[in-house]
């Protein structure tokens, strides 16, 4: 293995300036102490990283290859523990190429339901270098407690060279370990709901309604007085609106009708008023006329005898 390859393996930690620009703590990275001379077959290793609660760290995946060995078309999976999340980088991708992956095309796919970040590579000349294959951004839960270790597992789906021939390879799992001060528990107090307010509306009483019924005046009383011969008979009707007076004097009967309020004194009105007094009043008036007529006849006869 060339000295340049060994140098690349030693430089597995990103610079503090680059990490700071990404908002990632440089202290979170750990360098793997691997002696390239001991590698007998291709080895894919997940990183070993320390992080504080709520921190987002740059997690590396390494590839170490024996001399004169390369890879081209591969399929690789990173399976991360529950509670962790994979974030996109500034290029809107889930992974960033490293020195051991810059000679092949890398395609990343995330399956958040299965906690899996997949990597597929292609290349006609193949990748011959060893070192960091790629890095990804992993966010640690804010409530993670110091001492907790999240396992990061690697799985090989396929590993071929540029002639599509299988290349012997194996994986080594890594981890993210939580350090720092435990996150204080937050107690939230929810105030009891205010008592319900009941508003009672009393309607004003409806004013009592008094109905006064005034009965119509009873029909008037008709009084008939028979005057002696030579006198007069007066019939008075108490009907509303006026009265009728009948006078018999000297054998002649005269009927005078007092008009009702606002009415007229024509003969038709007198007849109408007489009818309103009822049958009994008419009978009495006729009887009075007959008596008066008989007295007049008797008086005429007496005159002739004298």
PyMOL commands that set and color helices and strands:
alter all, ss='L'
color gray80, all
select helices_A, chain A and resi 3-10+16-21+26-28+36-38+112-114+267-276+279-305
alter helices_A, ss='H'
color red, helices_A
select strands_A, chain A and resi 42-46+48-52+56-64+74-80+85-87+96-97+105-111+116-122+131-139+149-159+169-172+174-179+223-225+234-236+244-249+252-257
alter strands_A, ss='S'
color yellow, strands_A
deselect
rebuild
show_as cartoon
